[in-house]
């Protein structure tokens, strides 16, 4: 079984060792055949508090750390401006 990887932008630092990441995906609309954006927010576990608001990060799926956290930060790809 392959582990799911997500890549997105940190929109909020939610407490200690937690960051909220906004992941954008582009899908084709079933009727109008136009590319539309779909968004989802994930809580990720940031053990060393590396990520800040505005950073682009990569996270990988892991066993649940808490009720809503099941992804762990693997890399900060780009530092944000905010």
C-alpha positions as CSV (number, residue, x, y, z in Angstrom):
1,X,0.0,0.0,0.0
2,X,1.4,3.4,-1.0
3,X,1.3,6.2,1.5
4,X,-0.6,9.3,0.4
5,X,1.5,12.4,-0.1
6,X,0.1,15.9,-0.1
7,X,1.6,19.2,-1.1
8,X,0.1,22.6,-0.2
9,X,0.4,26.0,1.5
10,X,0.4,26.5,5.3
11,X,-2.6,28.8,6.1
12,X,-2.5,28.6,9.9
13,X,-0.2,27.6,12.7
14,X,-2.8,25.8,14.9
15,X,-1.1,25.4,18.3
16,X,2.1,23.6,19.2
17,X,3.4,21.1,16.6
18,X,0.4,21.5,14.3
19,X,-0.1,23.3,11.0
20,X,-3.1,23.7,8.7
21,X,-2.3,23.0,5.1
22,X,-4.6,24.0,2.2
23,X,-4.3,21.5,-0.7
24,X,-5.6,22.6,-4.2
25,X,-6.4,20.1,-6.9
26,X,-7.7,20.7,-10.4
27,X,-10.5,18.5,-11.7
28,X,-12.6,18.5,-14.9
29,X,-16.2,19.4,-14.3
30,X,-18.4,16.5,-15.3
31,X,-20.9,18.4,-17.4
32,X,-19.1,21.6,-18.6
33,X,-15.7,20.0,-19.2
34,X,-13.9,23.0,-17.6
35,X,-11.0,22.7,-15.2
36,X,-12.2,23.8,-11.8
37,X,-10.3,24.0,-8.5
38,X,-11.1,22.0,-5.4
39,X,-9.7,22.8,-2.0
40,X,-9.3,20.7,1.2
41,X,-7.6,21.6,4.5
42,X,-5.5,19.0,6.4
43,X,-4.0,19.2,9.9
44,X,-0.3,18.0,9.8
45,X,2.0,17.1,12.6
46,X,5.1,19.4,12.6
47,X,7.3,17.9,15.3
48,X,10.1,20.6,15.1
49,X,7.8,23.6,14.4
50,X,9.6,24.3,11.1
51,X,6.6,25.4,9.0
52,X,5.3,29.0,9.2
53,X,2.3,30.6,7.6
54,X,2.7,31.0,3.8
55,X,5.2,28.2,3.4
56,X,4.7,25.5,0.8
57,X,5.2,22.1,2.4
58,X,5.1,18.4,1.6
59,X,3.5,15.9,4.1
60,X,3.0,12.1,4.1
61,X,0.3,10.0,5.6
62,X,1.0,8.3,9.0
63,X,-0.9,6.6,11.8
64,X,-3.3,9.1,13.5
65,X,-1.5,11.4,15.9
66,X,-4.8,12.8,17.1
67,X,-8.5,12.9,16.1
68,X,-7.9,15.0,13.0
69,X,-4.2,14.7,12.4
70,X,-2.9,11.8,10.2
71,X,-0.2,13.5,8.2
72,X,3.4,14.3,9.1
73,X,5.5,17.1,7.7
74,X,8.4,15.8,5.5
75,X,9.8,18.9,3.9
76,X,9.4,22.7,3.6
77,X,9.7,23.2,-0.1
78,X,9.5,27.0,-0.2
79,X,9.5,29.7,2.4
80,X,6.5,32.0,2.4
81,X,6.3,35.8,2.4
82,X,3.7,36.0,5.2
